Amino acid sequence: MVTTYVNWDHAKVKLSWQEEDQLPPRDLISSVHGFCFLDDKVLLVNLNQRGWDMTGGHIEADESAEECFKRETMEEAYVSGDCTLLGSIIVDHSENTQWNEDSPYPKIGFQVFYRMDITEVHDFEAEYESSERIFLDPNQVQEYYHDWHQLYEHILRIAESKK
């Protein structure tokens, strides 16, 4: 298991990768993300307020994790494709002194990750929260991504291996 600590809003949060082909409990999934590939290039989007990032977001009440990832990817990057579940990051707030019962996320939650093999690239219209998209060699992602860390690197390498 690969684990790292990040500083989110001045709080220490433990992140651990869990590779699996089953989803965690729906009520504990805080967000869904993934890496999208086209011809061995990986997609990044320039999100308003955050900079270059992978696609993803929060699940709406009536959708599955995969449906969420596909919707968010269409909204942010204007691409669609076939998805493969990679696993989840366990987001553990046990050492986060700012977390409490009123926090919007569970004390121990999950960020689910997919790999998308892009089958359609649509006209980029920038109607939602992204201003542009790029396709990069996977080895260049850390040069663009604003909060890149070892766990994302690990997930990207797993995603690459799932061709």
C-alpha positions in Angstrom: 0.0 0.0 0.0 1.4 3.4 -1.0 0.7 6.1 1.6 1.5 9.8 1.7 0.4 12.9 3.8 -0.9 16.1 2.2 -1.7 19.5 3.6 -5.3 20.4 2.7 -6.4 23.8 4.0 -3.7 23.7 6.6 -4.7 20.3 7.8 -2.7 17.1 7.8 -4.6 14.3 5.8 -3.4 10.8 5.3 -3.9 9.3 1.8 -3.4 5.6 1.0 -3.9 3.8 -2.3 -6.1 0.7 -2.4 -6.0 -1.1 -5.8 -9.2 -3.1 -6.3 -12.0 -3.9 -8.7 -14.8 -3.3 -6.2 -16.2 0.1 -5.2 -16.2 1.3 -1.6 -19.5 2.0 0.1 -21.4 4.7 -1.9 -21.9 7.0 1.1 -18.2 7.0 1.8 -17.1 8.1 -1.7 -16.3 11.8 -1.6 -15.2 12.2 -5.2 -14.4 10.3 -8.4 -11.4 11.0 -10.6 -9.2 9.4 -13.3 -6.7 9.5 -16.0 -7.9 9.6 -19.6 -5.7 8.3 -22.5 -5.7 8.9 -26.2 -2.9 7.4 -28.3 -0.6 6.9 -25.3 -1.1 10.5 -24.2 -2.8 11.5 -21.0 -5.3 14.3 -20.7 -5.2 17.2 -18.3 -7.6 20.1 -18.0 -7.0 23.6 -16.8 -9.6 24.1 -14.1 -10.7 27.5 -13.1 -9.3 28.4 -9.7 -7.1 25.3 -9.5 -4.8 25.0 -12.6 -3.9 21.8 -14.5 -5.6 18.7 -13.1 -7.1 15.4 -14.0 -10.9 15.2 -14.6 -13.3 14.3 -11.9 -15.7 15.6 -9.2 -18.6 14.8 -6.9 -21.3 12.2 -7.4 -24.8 13.5 -8.0 -27.6 11.7 -6.1 -28.9 9.7 -9.1 -25.6 8.5 -10.6 -23.0 5.8 -10.1 -19.3 6.5 -9.6 -18.6 5.6 -13.2 -21.4 7.7 -14.5 -20.0 10.6 -12.4 -16.6 10.2 -13.9 -17.9 10.1 -17.4 -20.1 13.2 -16.8 -17.3 15.2 -15.2 -14.9 14.2 -17.9 -17.4 15.3 -20.6 -18.1 18.6 -18.8 -14.4 19.4 -18.1 -12.6 18.0 -21.1 -15.3 17.2 -23.8 -14.2 13.6 -24.3 -15.9 10.3 -23.8 -14.8 6.8 -23.7 -14.6 3.4 -22.0 -13.7 3.2 -18.3 -11.9 0.7 -16.1 -12.0 0.9 -12.3 -8.5 1.2 -10.8 -9.2 1.5 -7.1 -9.5 4.2 -4.5 -7.5 6.6 -2.3 -8.5 6.2 1.3 -8.8 9.7 2.7 -8.1 9.5 6.4 -8.8 12.5 8.5 -8.0 10.8 11.8 -4.9 13.0 12.3 -6.6 16.1 10.9 -7.2 18.4 14.0 -9.6 20.5 12.0 -12.0 17.6 11.1 -15.2 17.3 13.2 -18.6 15.7 12.9 -19.9 18.8 10.9 -17.2 18.4 8.2 -18.5 17.9 4.7 -16.5 14.7 4.3 -16.4 11.4 6.3 -13.6 10.9 8.8 -12.5 8.0 6.5 -13.7 8.4 3.0 -12.7 7.4 -0.6 -11.7 9.0 -3.8 -12.4 6.5 -6.6 -10.1 6.4 -9.6 -10.8 5.2 -13.2 -8.8 4.9 -16.4 -10.7 6.1 -19.5 -9.7 5.0 -23.0 -11.0 7.9 -25.0 -13.2 6.9 -28.0 -14.5 10.4 -28.9 -12.9 13.9 -28.8 -15.6 16.5 -29.0 -15.3 20.2 -29.7 -13.9 22.0 -26.6 -16.4 24.6 -25.5 -15.2 25.6 -22.0 -18.8 25.9 -20.7 -18.1 24.5 -17.3 -15.1 24.8 -15.0 -12.2 24.3 -17.4 -10.6 26.7 -19.8 -8.5 24.3 -21.9 -7.4 20.7 -22.3 -4.0 19.2 -23.3 -2.8 15.7 -24.1 0.7 15.0 -22.7 3.3 12.3 -22.6 2.6 10.7 -19.1 6.1 11.6 -18.0 5.3 15.4 -18.4 2.2 15.4 -16.1 4.2 16.5 -13.0 5.4 19.6 -14.9 1.8 20.8 -15.2 -0.2 19.4 -12.4 -0.5 21.8 -9.4 -0.5 19.4 -6.5 1.3 16.3 -7.9 2.5 13.8 -5.4 3.8 10.2 -5.2 0.3 8.7 -4.8 -0.9 10.3 -8.1 2.3 9.1 -9.8 1.6 5.6 -8.5 -2.0 5.7 -9.8 -0.9 7.1 -13.2 1.6 4.2 -13.6 -1.2 1.7 -12.7 -3.5 3.4 -15.2 -0.9 3.2 -17.9 -0.4 -0.5 -17.3 -4.2 -1.2 -17.8 -4.0 -0.7 -21.6 
